[in-house]
């Protein structure tokens, strides 16, 4: 079994991907590290290397700030691939949304060739292959260990293969963006507290169905507009992990986090098939090694930063309240069952359940 790298399937379905609400971006900061002002005008051929071993400069971009786990992963990828290729392949890292303020823009920029390495939520693949919505189910995982055993196993392999078969992307690894919790101006203790609450969510059908089932009114707001939306009470609440709540400074404009722990998040690290296939065999081997090392580094950083961020949020004045999750789990059971049936993944859902401790 391959833990991080999947087989290459080249189909041009990536253009089918449409915008969904961006997940996880720093609200402030408009310039990234090592930013080249003209990079978005570069033709894909300027970044691509040919299979005869020509040099390549890869553009890695994220909407998050330079302290994020995604950047930790990018930096590890850069370190390994530059060392393994003796500098034939180099990496330029851009942060703070300088090459795309949300995941939709980043994916579009990859399609045009101005960005080469991206981390995005599975929802951006949903129109190309809806199997990725499997990971959007609420309360699918019970712990980080449970999540890791699933994505690094047969189910993770299956999803990556489906993505590659229906897009022009080369999947490199499963990353995480922490455990998502509800936060806003008032704490919640039961689903009754969510009635008619305007909550910002992703546009994934499974995600919106989840919050509608719980009684809330899900709405889409770009992540880089969230601070102002919360400050002006355009929305009542949102849901995200501790690290992104803190790094986006949302603790300055909200007061409560309720530990719903409804989503152990899955993110996908990928490049384009065009980029990968243009590499020599030796460069591809280095690429694979760098991707594995980057995945390990990003996961470790995600968990370390989550603990630090929770402490900082509480020091900053946010109140954190425990939640009896059972009523939420029971109420969303139909969401999981319906999603599994529509995705033809009932057996996979049963397998995930069987892997619980």
C-alpha positions in Angstrom: 0.0 0.0 0.0 1.3 3.4 -0.9 0.8 6.0 1.9 1.2 9.2 0.1 1.8 8.8 -3.6 -0.8 7.4 -6.0 -0.7 6.3 -9.7 -0.8 8.9 -12.4 -3.9 9.2 -14.5 -4.2 12.0 -17.0 -7.6 13.4 -17.8 -8.5 17.0 -18.3 -11.4 17.3 -15.9 -9.8 20.0 -13.8 -11.6 22.7 -15.7 -14.9 21.4 -14.3 -14.0 22.5 -10.8 -16.0 25.5 -9.7 -15.8 27.8 -6.8 -16.8 26.8 -3.3 -16.4 28.8 -0.2 -12.8 29.1 0.7 -11.6 27.4 3.7 -8.7 28.5 5.8 -6.9 31.8 4.9 -5.2 34.5 6.8 -7.4 37.7 6.8 -4.6 40.1 6.8 -1.5 40.5 4.7 -1.4 41.0 0.9 2.2 40.1 0.1 3.9 36.7 0.3 7.4 35.6 0.8 9.7 35.6 -2.2 6.9 37.2 -4.3 7.6 37.8 -7.9 5.2 40.6 -9.1 5.1 39.2 -12.6 4.6 35.5 -11.6 0.9 35.4 -12.5 1.8 36.5 -16.0 4.2 33.6 -16.5 3.3 31.1 -19.1 3.2 27.5 -17.8 6.2 26.7 -20.0 8.4 29.1 -18.0 8.0 26.9 -14.9 7.8 23.5 -16.5 10.9 21.4 -16.9 11.4 19.0 -19.8 12.1 15.3 -19.3 15.7 15.6 -20.4 16.6 17.1 -17.0 16.3 20.9 -17.6 15.9 23.0 -14.5 12.6 23.9 -13.1 11.4 26.6 -10.7 8.1 25.6 -8.9 5.7 28.1 -7.5 4.1 27.0 -4.2 1.2 29.2 -3.1 -1.2 29.4 -0.2 -3.8 31.8 1.1 -2.4 31.3 4.6 0.3 33.2 6.4 3.9 32.3 6.7 3.5 30.6 10.1 0.8 28.1 8.9 1.4 24.3 8.7 0.9 24.5 5.0 4.0 26.7 4.7 5.9 24.4 7.0 5.1 21.6 4.5 6.1 23.7 1.5 9.4 24.6 3.2 10.2 20.9 3.8 9.3 20.1 0.2 11.6 22.9 -1.0 14.4 21.7 1.3 14.2 18.1 0.2 13.7 18.5 -3.6 16.4 21.1 -3.9 18.9 18.9 -2.1 17.8 15.7 -3.9 18.1 17.3 -7.4 21.3 19.4 -6.6 19.3 22.5 -7.3 17.9 21.4 -10.7 14.4 21.8 -9.2 13.8 24.9 -7.0 10.8 26.1 -5.1 9.5 29.6 -4.6 6.9 29.9 -1.7 4.2 32.6 -1.8 2.0 33.2 1.3 -0.8 35.5 2.5 -2.9 35.1 -0.6 -0.5 37.0 -2.8 -1.2 34.6 -5.7 -4.8 33.8 -4.8 -6.8 35.0 -1.8 -8.8 31.8 -1.7 -8.5 28.1 -2.7 -10.6 28.6 -5.8 -8.2 31.2 -7.2 -5.2 29.1 -6.3 -6.7 26.1 -8.2 -7.6 28.2 -11.2 -4.0 29.6 -11.2 -2.7 26.1 -11.2 -4.8 25.4 -14.3 -3.3 28.4 -16.1 0.2 27.4 -15.0 1.1 30.3 -12.7 1.0 28.1 -9.6 2.5 24.6 -9.4 1.9 23.4 -5.8 -1.3 23.9 -3.9 -3.1 22.6 -0.8 -6.9 22.7 -1.0 -10.1 21.2 0.5 -11.6 18.2 -1.2 -14.7 20.2 -2.1 -12.8 21.8 -5.0 -12.7 18.4 -6.7 -16.4 17.7 -6.2 -17.7 18.5 -9.6 -14.9 16.5 -11.3 -15.4 13.5 -9.0 -17.9 13.7 -6.1 -16.2 10.9 -4.2 -14.1 13.5 -2.5 -17.3 14.6 -0.6 -16.8 11.4 1.5 -14.3 13.3 3.7 -16.8 16.2 4.2 -19.2 14.0 6.2 -19.7 15.3 9.8 -18.4 13.2 12.6 -16.8 10.7 10.2 -13.6 10.5 12.4 -13.3 10.3 16.2 -9.6 11.2 16.5 -6.5 12.3 14.6 -5.2 8.7 14.7 -8.5 7.4 13.2 -8.3 10.0 10.4 -4.7 9.1 9.6 -5.4 5.4 9.4 -8.2 6.0 6.9 -6.5 8.5 4.6 -3.3 6.5 4.6 -5.1 3.3 3.8 -7.2 1.8 1.0 -9.9 4.5 1.2 -7.4 7.3 0.8 -5.9 5.4 -2.2 -9.3 5.0 -3.8 -10.2 8.7 -3.5 -6.8 9.9 -4.9 -7.1 7.5 -7.8 -10.6 8.8 -8.6 -9.4 12.4 -8.5 -6.5 11.7 -10.8 -8.7 9.7 -13.2 -11.1 12.7 -13.5 -8.8 15.7 -13.4 -5.4 16.9 -14.7 -4.0 16.8 -11.1 -1.2 14.7 -9.6 -2.1 14.0 -6.0 0.8 14.2 -3.5 -0.5 13.7 0.0 -3.2 14.1 2.5 -2.7 17.1 4.8 -4.9 18.3 7.6 -6.2 21.7 8.8 -7.0 20.7 12.3 -10.3 19.9 14.0 -13.2 22.2 13.2 -15.4 23.7 16.0 -18.2 26.2 16.1 -17.4 29.7 17.1 -19.3 33.0 17.2 -20.9 35.5 19.6 -22.8 33.0 21.7 -22.0 29.5 22.9 -24.0 26.5 21.8 -24.8 23.4 23.9 -27.3 21.6 21.7 -28.7 21.6 18.1 -31.6 23.7 19.5 -29.1 26.6 19.9 -28.4 26.6 16.1 -31.9 27.4 14.9 -31.8 30.1 12.2 -28.2 30.9 13.0 -26.4 32.5 10.0 -23.2 30.4 9.8 -20.4 30.7 7.3 -19.5 27.3 5.8 -17.9 25.7 2.8 -20.1 25.2 -0.3 -19.8 21.4 -0.3 -23.3 19.8 -0.5 -22.5 17.5 2.4 -21.4 20.5 4.6 -24.4 22.7 3.8 -26.7 19.7 4.3 -25.1 19.1 7.7 -25.8 22.6 9.0 -29.2 22.8 7.5 -30.0 19.5 9.3 -28.9 21.0 12.5 -31.2 23.9 12.0 -28.7 26.6 11.0 -28.6 28.7 7.8 -25.3 28.1 6.0 -23.9 30.9 3.9 -20.8 31.4 1.8 -18.3 34.1 2.7 -14.8 34.3 1.3 -12.3 33.6 4.0 -10.4 36.8 3.4 -13.6 38.7 4.0 -14.5 36.9 7.2 -13.0 39.3 9.7 -15.1 42.1 8.4 -18.2 39.9 8.1 -17.9 38.9 11.8 -17.1 42.4 12.9 -20.1 43.9 11.2 -22.4 41.0 12.3 -23.1 40.0 8.7 -23.0 36.5 10.0 -23.6 35.0 13.4 -20.9 32.4 13.5 -18.5 30.2 11.6 -16.6 26.9 12.1 -12.9 26.3 11.8 -9.9 25.0 13.7 -8.0 26.7 16.5 -5.0 27.7 14.4 -6.9 29.4 11.6 -9.3 31.1 14.0 -6.2 32.6 15.8 -4.1 33.4 12.8 -7.0 35.2 11.2 -7.5 37.2 14.4 -11.2 36.2 14.6 -10.8 36.1 18.4 -10.7 39.9 18.2 -14.3 40.1 16.9 -16.0 36.9 18.4 -16.2 35.7 21.9 -17.0 32.0 22.1 -15.8 28.6 20.8 -18.0 25.6 21.3 -16.2 22.2 21.0 -18.4 20.5 18.5 -15.4 18.7 16.9 -17.6 17.9 13.9 -14.8 17.6 11.3 -11.3 16.2 11.4 -10.4 18.0 8.3 -8.8 16.6 5.2 -6.8 18.7 2.7 -5.2 17.6 -0.5 -1.6 18.5 -1.5 -1.2 18.3 -5.3 0.5 19.5 -8.5 -0.5 19.3 -12.1 0.0 16.2 -14.1 1.7 18.3 -16.8 4.3 19.5 -14.3 5.0 16.0 -12.9 5.2 14.2 -16.3 7.6 16.8 -17.6 10.2 15.8 -15.0 13.0 13.2 -15.6 12.8 9.9 -13.8 15.3 11.0 -11.3 13.5 14.3 -10.7 10.2 12.4 -10.2 11.8 10.2 -7.6 13.0 13.3 -5.8 9.6 14.9 -6.1 8.0 11.8 -4.5 10.4 11.8 -1.6 9.9 15.6 -1.1 6.1 15.1 -1.1 6.3 12.4 1.6 8.6 14.5 3.8 6.4 17.5 3.3 3.3 15.6 4.3 4.9 14.4 7.5 6.1 17.9 8.4 2.7 19.6 7.6 0.8 17.1 9.8 3.1 17.5 12.7 3.0 21.3 12.5 -0.8 21.3 12.3 -1.1 19.4 15.6 1.6 21.4 17.4 0.1 24.7 16.3 -3.5 23.6 17.3 -2.4 23.3 20.9 -0.5 26.6 20.9 -3.4 28.4 19.2 -6.0 27.2 21.7 -3.9 28.6 24.5 -3.5 31.9 22.7 -7.2 32.1 22.0 -8.1 31.6 25.6 -5.4 34.1 26.7 -7.0 36.5 24.2 -10.3 36.3 25.9 -12.3 33.7 24.0 -14.4 31.4 26.2 -14.2 27.7 25.3 -17.1 25.5 26.3 -17.5 21.8 26.1 -20.4 20.3 24.1 -22.2 17.0 24.5 -21.6 15.8 20.9 -24.0 12.9 21.0 -27.1 14.9 20.0 -25.2 16.4 17.1 -23.9 12.9 16.0 -27.3 11.4 16.2 -29.0 14.2 14.3 -26.5 14.1 11.5 -26.6 10.3 11.0 -29.0 10.7 8.1 -26.5 13.1 6.4 -23.7 10.5 6.6 -26.0 7.7 5.4 -27.5 9.7 2.5 -24.0 10.9 1.4 -22.6 7.4 1.5 -25.5 6.1 -0.6 -25.2 8.9 -3.2 -21.5 8.4 -3.5 -21.8 4.6 -3.7 -19.5 4.4 -0.7 -21.7 2.6 1.9 -19.1 -0.1 2.3 -16.4 2.5 2.8 -18.4 4.2 5.5 -18.9 0.9 7.3 -15.1 0.3 7.0 -14.4 3.7 8.6 -16.8 3.0 11.4 -15.2 -0.4 12.0 -11.8 1.3 12.4 -13.0 3.3 15.5 -11.3 2.3 18.7 
